[in-house]
Amino acid sequence: MKIKDKYRKMLGNNIRFFRKKKNLTIEDLADKGNLNSQYLGGVERGEHNISADNIFAIAKALEIEPYHFFFFPKKTIPDNLFLKLINQISGDDQELIELYYKIICEIQKSFSSQK
């Protein structure tokens, strides 16, 4: 698989994750974002090279910031656990997010020192 195909697929998976989190069908999201549902299905499967305008339209329709679509974990995490974590903290203020980051860094240090 080409690297661009890999990232298109991961982007599509992230869009699907947030669509399902809002309990929307592809048709519902397509309507809200003024997109074609067949095109959107192809985006979710990683078949289309989506434009920035369409990424912004989808994010607006899902009521989230577009950057949420671009979290690509280094390893496959079961049940989109990584995205669930990002979604959990996304509504928090900057100070709290920085605290989460520091806690995660400390946990990583602790695990690294145990190896």
N, C-alpha and C positions, 0 to 999 in steps of 0.2 A: 504494500500500500504506500502510495506517495505521501510525503509529509503534508502537503496541502490537503489531500483527501482526509488524512487523519484529523487535522484541525477542523475541517468543515464538519466532519462527523461529530467531534466533541462539541462544537458550537451548537449543532443541531440537537444533540442530546440535552444540552443545557437549556435550550429553548423549550424542548419538550417537557423537561422537569418542571420548569416554572409554569408552563401552560397547565399541566396536570395538577400542580399545586393549587391553582386557581379554579380547578374543576371545569376547565373549558375544553370543548372539542376543538379540533383543527378548524372547523367551519366557524365556530364562535370567535376564535382568535383572529382568523382571517377577516371576518366582518369588522371586528373592533379596530383592526389595523389597516383596513382598506387594502387587503391583499387577496390574491387568488388562493383558494384553499389547496388546490393541487400543487401550486408553487410552494406554499408553506409546508406541505407534507414532504416535498422534495428537500426543502431546507432542513427539516428535522432529520431526514435520512442522510444528510450530507451530500446530496446530489447537486446542489446549486451553490454558486458563489454569490452570496448575499451581499447587497450593497449596504453602506452605512445608513442610508435613508431608511431602508427596510428594517435594519436592526433597531434604529430609533423608534420606528413605528410599532414594532413588536413590543419593545420595552415599555413604551407609553401605554399600549393596550393592556399590558400585564401590570402596569402601575409599579414598575421597578426601574432601577437605573441600568443602562445598557452594559455597564462593566460586569454585571453579574453573569453575563453569558460567556465571559472570557476567563473564568477560573478553570484551569486545566490541571488537575492533579498529576503528579509525576507517575503515580501508580494507580491502577484501578482500585477504587474504593467501593465496597459493596453498598448497594442501595443508594447511591449518590450521597453517601454520608458527608463528603466534603461540601457538596452544595447545600445540604441541610444545615451544616455548621455556618456557612456564609450567610444563608438566609436568616438564620437565628440571630446573628449579630448585626445584620444590615440596618435594622431600625434604631440601634443604639447610638448614643452620641460619640464623638471622636475620643473623648477622654476614656470612656469605657472600652472602646475598641482597642485603644493603646494598652489598656490594662490586660485585656484578653491576650494581646500579642506578647506582652512580657511574660505572662503565665505560661503560654505555649512554649516560648523560648526556654524558660527555666525547666519545663518538663523535658524538652528535647535534650538539654544539657545533662540532665539527670540520667536519661536513658543512654546517652552517648558515653558518659563516664563509666557506666556499668558494663560496657562491652569490653 
